[in-house]
Amino acid sequence: MRDFWRALLLANNQWKRRIIGALAMLMDSGSLIIIPLIIRDLFDAMASGSTFEHIVPLINKGVQMLLLLAIVRFFAIYAEIFFQEGTGNYISFDLRQLLFKRLVKLPFSYFDRTKTGDLMSILTKDVDAVRDGTGFVIMLVITNLLIVIGIIVAMVLLDPLYALIVLSVYPILALVAVVYSRIIGPLYGAVQKQSGVLHTVAQENVSGIRVVKAFVRHKEEEGKFKRENDRLYQTNIRIAILNSLTHPSLDLLGSLSTYVALCAGAVFVINGRISLGTMIAFINFADNLIWPVRQIGWLAEMFQRATAGAKRIFQILDEKESIPVSTNPNRDIPGDIEFKNVSFKYPNGELALNDFSLKIQGGETVCLLGMNASGKTTVANLLPRFYDVTSGEILIDGVNIVDWDISTLRENIGFVFQDNFLFSASLRDNLTMGRDYSEQEIFAALQAAQAAKFVNELPNGLDTVVGERGIGLSGGERQRIAIARALLRDPQILVFDDSTASLDAQTEANLKEALKTLFKGRTVLIIAQRVSTAMTADKIAVMDAGRIVEQGTHQELLTRNGIYSNLHTLQSMTQRIIEEAE
């Protein structure tokens, strides 16, 4: 409930819309109270025994008033919907902006424990539910409340006893609505949570469609989707059963009040307690109460859905950013890096680094070599603070990286990741990432990354649009574009995470030769599994189980007959076998 009101407060600057909407609600509800009173006067005039000449002007005046009120209601309802739903749409726009802004600032650890499908469901379905709740649901609740209060006051003023009899049905109705609201709330929370699970299953299968098809997994994945879809279906069926019982019950109780008004009114007219016009007015009032009554269940349902959505939304918005504001001023980052007794555990508790220490001098090229799960990529992730260390510290120019301005830190580091993500946009946009670079600068980076030739051969060159995740380019081409993107920023520090793994031997050799010049004056950290990638580095650190077990140059490590030497022998033999087989 608290989160729903927090969402509603986002529209504080929409006070003009709210005032106009509130005035429109008053006009709408006021007209529904005045209309029965005009009808009462017309019937009382006709029943008074007045002459035809006296009654006709009264009828004409009454009809004119009714037509005027109908026109007033038309514009009032239009203004209600336009301005109140406009407020809801503003809130949904603001929520989506806030959510996206928060998501891109959250640490990697948050995304490690959160499913993509859940996030997509919150950004779409939950925001839409809050939009409806803060827009037309609030509008209808306030309008209906004004109508109910106005009608009750009018009925009591006309005849308190008659009003008490007619309204005696409504406490039962209110009880039904409260019970319904308490049951339906948790059910809608479960539906929205399960929708996120279903989104995740669908998203994973779309993203991994090649794997699904390659391993003929479609039946298993269909079964998984069906199980999650069935859970969602069963919860929705429970909601449907509850709605099918509640809505007709509310409708019946609302109609019962009209029946009571007719029966009690007939007795009172016969006894002379009230006039025929008053009875007609009461029947009209009771009839006007039916619509707000019918909507109680539906509005409670929509409100609970919005409340559940708001709760999930603000769980994200309240998520703390792990990176505190730095006190260090923005300035260029030099290349001296030191990992000092660093240990790191991932959110799942897995120890990735254990008392890891490494010094990298400015302008030095260092390669971290090791097998899978040795901790190499973790080192690369800690340097730009994608994660923060569990213990120990990372220093740049003798300053702990937690004291560096985070934007400055990342601006000065160029990344080439293992999994090179490309946006569904032009190659130019993927390379520049929203910055201004000249054509010469772009092609210089492409040339250095051995990518200029294939880009020039594309139909639209740099303006060629690649598909989602770089579909349309080979793995090697995506890799070279990612390398060019990193080089284009001209960073002081370069991080290459197994960045030549998708390249053929000749392209890798050409790229290494081109990068030698670019590496001069920069601090370079290379993550690799292949000795051929590591051998040209100034220093090689061999990792195993989160620690450095060997360190030195290529020649030094070969003479030690350790892990590096064994890897070199094994990979050389493998390469010779492949070459002979070809």
Sequence and secondary structure as in RCSB ss.txt:
>XXXX:A:sequence
MRDFWRALLLANNQWKRRIIGALAMLMDSGSLIIIPLIIRDLFDAMASGSTFEHIVPLINKGVQMLLLLAIVRFF
AIYAEIFFQEGTGNYISFDLRQLLFKRLVKLPFSYFDRTKTGDLMSILTKDVDAVRDGTGFVIMLVITNLLIVIG
IIVAMVLLDPLYALIVLSVYPILALVAVVYSRIIGPLYGAVQKQSGVLHTVAQENVSGIRVVKAFVRHKEEEGKF
KRENDRLYQTNIRIAILNSLTHPSLDLLGSLSTYVALCAGAVFVINGRISLGTMIAFINFADNLIWPVRQIGWLA
EMFQRATAGAKRIFQILDEKESIPVSTNPNRDIPGDIEFKNVSFKYPNGELALNDFSLKIQGGETVCLLGMNASG
KTTVANLLPRFYDVTSGEILIDGVNIVDWDISTLRENIGFVFQDNFLFSASLRDNLTMGRDYSEQEIFAALQAAQ
AAKFVNELPNGLDTVVGERGIGLSGGERQRIAIARALLRDPQILVFDDSTASLDAQTEANLKEALKTLFKGRTVL
IIAQRVSTAMTADKIAVMDAGRIVEQGTHQELLTRNGIYSNLHTLQSMTQRIIEEAE
>XXXX:A:secstr
 HHHHHHHGGGGGGHHHHHHHHHHHHHHHHHHHHHHHHHHHHHHHHHTT  HHHHHHHHHHHHHHHHHHHHHHHH
HHHHHHHHHHHHHHHHHHHHHHHHHHHHTTS HHHHHHS HHHHHHIIIIIHHHHHHIIIIIHHHHHHHHHHHHH
HHHHHHHH HHHHHHHHTTHHHHHHHHHHHHHHHHHHHHHHHHHHHHHHHHHHHHHHTHHHHHHTT HHHHHHHH
HHHHHHHHHHHHHHHHHHHHHHHHHHHHHHHHHHHHHHHHHHHHHHTSS HHHHHHHHHHHHHHHHHHHHHHHHH
HHHHHHHHHHHHHHHHHT   SS    S      S EEEEEEEEE TTS EEEEEEEEEE TT EEEEE  TTSS
HHHHHHHTTTSS  SEEEEEETTEEGGGS HHHHHHTEEEE SS    SSBHHHHHHTT    HHHHHHHHHHTT
 HHHHHHSTTGGG B  GGGTTS HHHHHHHHHHHHHHT  SEEEEESTTTTS HHHHHHHHHHHHHHHTTSEEE
EEES HHHHTTSSEEEEEETTEEEEEE HHHHHTTTSHHHHHHHHHHHHHHHHHHH 
